Amino acid sequence: FSEEFVFRGPYIGPLNKKDYLKTMDAFEIYKAIPDIDPNAWGFSIDPTNPNRVWFMVRNTGTFNGQALLSDSLNYKPNDTILKGCPETFSVIYDDEQKLKYLSVGYVADRFEGNTDGKGAAVGIFN
């Protein structure tokens, strides 16, 4: 990560590097959905910014791991299968090839999947 790292999504952000890493540690989605897979595809370099890459994801997985947000909501696993809708992500690298920017969760087709058209963590929690 670049020291200038910024995370943005439709529901949260901007977050700096410290706050982003703290948020990811708090959610521990990978422990709640141990088989989570972004199924990323369609990588494309932005024609106006060669340091930016756009791509799509379609999260899948099964909520059969640890409780989600066990310190607060304590949402227990229930074997629900996640079939995320297609989402647009992008990353920007600085001149030292460190991750400077990450955007996630911009839904491309809200009628696909089983997240009620929501992307990123909001779709996963749905």
C-alpha positions in Angstrom: 0.0 0.0 0.0 1.1 3.5 -0.7 1.1 5.9 2.2 -1.4 8.0 0.2 -3.8 5.0 -0.1 -7.5 5.8 -0.3 -10.4 3.3 -0.3 -13.9 4.3 -1.7 -17.1 2.5 -2.2 -20.8 3.5 -2.7 -21.5 3.1 1.0 -18.3 3.8 2.8 -15.2 6.0 2.3 -13.0 7.6 1.8 -10.8 5.6 4.2 -7.1 6.0 4.5 -4.7 3.0 4.8 -5.0 2.7 8.6 -8.8 3.0 8.7 -9.2 0.6 5.7 -7.0 -2.1 7.3 -8.7 -1.7 10.7 -12.2 -2.0 9.0 -11.1 -5.2 7.1 -9.8 -6.7 10.4 -13.0 -5.9 12.2 -15.3 -7.5 9.5 -13.2 -10.7 9.1 -15.4 -11.7 6.2 -12.9 -14.3 5.2 -13.5 -16.1 8.5 -17.3 -15.9 8.3 -17.3 -17.0 4.6 -14.2 -19.1 4.4 -14.7 -20.0 0.7 -15.4 -16.5 -0.4 -14.2 -15.9 -4.0 -14.4 -12.6 -5.9 -14.4 -14.4 -9.2 -12.7 -11.4 -10.7 -12.6 -11.0 -14.5 -12.4 -8.4 -17.3 -9.2 -6.6 -16.3 -8.7 -3.5 -18.4 -6.2 -0.7 -18.3 -7.8 2.7 -18.3 -7.1 4.5 -21.6 -6.7 7.9 -19.8 -4.7 6.6 -16.8 -2.2 3.8 -17.4 -1.8 3.3 -13.6 -5.5 2.5 -13.3 -7.0 -1.0 -13.8 -10.7 -1.6 -14.0 -12.3 -5.0 -13.4 -15.4 -6.8 -12.4 -16.1 -9.2 -9.5 -19.0 -11.5 -8.7 -18.6 -12.6 -5.1 -19.6 -16.2 -4.2 -19.3 -18.2 -1.0 -21.1 -19.9 1.9 -21.7 -18.3 5.3 -20.6 -21.4 7.3 -17.5 -20.1 9.2 -17.3 -18.0 12.3 -20.0 -15.5 13.4 -19.9 -12.2 11.5 -19.0 -9.2 13.6 -18.9 -11.4 16.7 -17.9 -8.4 19.0 -21.1 -6.5 18.1 -23.8 -8.0 15.9 -22.7 -11.6 16.4 -24.5 -12.8 13.3 -24.3 -16.6 13.5 -23.4 -18.7 10.4 -26.5 -20.2 8.6 -25.1 -21.8 5.5 -26.5 -19.1 3.3 -24.9 -19.2 -0.2 -23.7 -15.8 -1.5 -24.3 -15.1 -5.2 -23.2 -11.6 -5.6 -24.2 -9.3 -8.4 -21.6 -8.1 -10.9 -19.6 -5.2 -9.4 -17.1 -2.8 -10.9 -13.8 -2.3 -9.0 -10.8 -0.3 -9.9 -7.2 0.1 -8.5 -4.7 2.8 -9.1 -1.0 2.2 -8.6 1.6 5.0 -7.9 4.8 5.3 -9.8 6.5 2.8 -7.4 3.7 0.3 -8.2 2.2 0.6 -4.7 -1.6 0.5 -4.4 -2.8 4.1 -4.1 -6.5 3.8 -4.6 -9.2 1.1 -4.5 -12.8 1.5 -5.5 -15.3 -1.3 -4.9 -18.9 -2.2 -4.9 -20.4 -0.3 -7.8 -23.1 -2.6 -9.0 -23.3 -3.2 -12.8 -26.6 -5.2 -12.8 -28.7 -5.1 -9.6 -31.0 -7.8 -10.9 -28.3 -10.5 -10.8 -27.4 -12.6 -7.8 -29.1 -12.8 -4.4 -27.9 -9.6 -2.7 -30.9 -7.5 -3.6 -28.8 -5.4 -6.0 -26.3 -4.3 -3.3 -22.6 -4.6 -3.7 -19.5 -4.8 -1.6 -19.9 -5.6 2.1 -23.5 -4.4 2.1 -24.4 -7.1 -0.5 -22.5 -9.7 1.5 -24.3 -8.8 4.7 -27.6 -8.9 2.9 
